[in-house]
Amino acid sequence: MSASPDRRNVRVLVFAASLRRASLNRRLAELAAAVVEEKGGTPERAAMADFDCPSYSGDVEQEGGVPAGAQRFRERLAAAHAFIIAAPEYNASMPGCLKNAVDWASRIRPQPFNGRQGMLLSASPSMAGGNRGLWSLRVPLEHLGARLYPDMFSLAQAHEAFDGAGRIKSPVLQERFERTIECFLELVEAATHYRPLKKLWVENLGEHPSAATDRVEHTTLSG
Ligand SMILES: Cc1cc2nc3c(=O)[nH]c(=O)nc-3n(C[C@H](O)[C@H](O)[C@H](O)COP(=O)(O)O)c2cc1C
């Protein structure tokens, strides 16, 4: 990896959306965190277990509020300028534990995804690397106002892809991985420090405004 550039502080929450001890996505998330650091950012590592929640229920929410896992998720998102999630693909979609945590966290105000920069990664033993799951994950996150980076890195045949030091064996893929994360960091740095985002979040932008149904929020992301 190349030397650290002179980058203004960019804090990135990094976690894998797998609860499995030997998770391939955890290895990819750890590599992403190392690259963030190498490129001058500050990785804030977390684990899916930190954010895991009981299945969403309106009754549970009404009786006991938002569970601790979702509160932690919101706090860690709010403390970072951006997030990177390495998510497994389950049946061509995202893992239920992640969708559940997103749903719970979306109940908190200010809603923590709005205006936040995000990047999606996946790792799978399959040839497609779990990429279909990331397209499904974009839907709720973008619905909630996250600014998702267009490029998604899906590591195919991930069970054979890492070397003993946790890097991607293929030098070409390792270089692409580093370059993609570096470009993401450049965007996050610009969005955070040079053009502070003031973003209005309206759940359904073209719907007739109504106090009874509107979910509208203003968010400012400051350095
Ligand atoms: C319920 C289930 C569904 C899965 N569906 C897919 C799938 O649609 N596509 C895929 O590439 N892998 C699929 N897999 C395989 C996972 O990608 C593989 O187990 C991966 O290692 C899980 O991520 P992890 O290692 O980070 O825990 C599935 C695994 C499970 C348990």
The ligand as an ORCA input file, in Angstrom:
! r2SCAN-3c Opt
* xyz 0 1
  C     -29.127    -18.694      4.189
  C     -27.981    -18.515      3.250
  C     -28.208    -18.062      1.980
  C     -27.136    -17.840      1.104
  N     -27.384    -17.334     -0.124
  C     -26.348    -16.977     -0.920
  C     -26.569    -16.293     -2.149
  O     -27.668    -16.013     -2.541
  N     -25.489    -15.923     -2.871
  C     -24.203    -16.175     -2.451
  O     -23.262    -15.802     -3.141
  N     -23.964    -16.847     -1.307
  C     -25.007    -17.237     -0.523
  N     -24.776    -17.873      0.659
  C     -23.408    -18.227      1.002
  C     -22.733    -17.094      1.722
  O     -22.317    -16.146      0.796
  C     -21.527    -17.633      2.492
  O     -21.972    -18.509      3.488
  C     -20.710    -16.510      3.075
  O     -19.499    -17.039      3.518
  C     -21.459    -15.834      4.215
  O     -20.785    -14.683      4.637
  P     -19.793    -14.693      5.889
  O     -18.669    -15.647      5.561
  O     -19.323    -13.294      6.006
  O     -20.554    -15.162      7.106
  C     -25.826    -18.114      1.540
  C     -25.609    -18.581      2.839
  C     -26.668    -18.761      3.674
  C     -26.403    -19.227      5.100
*
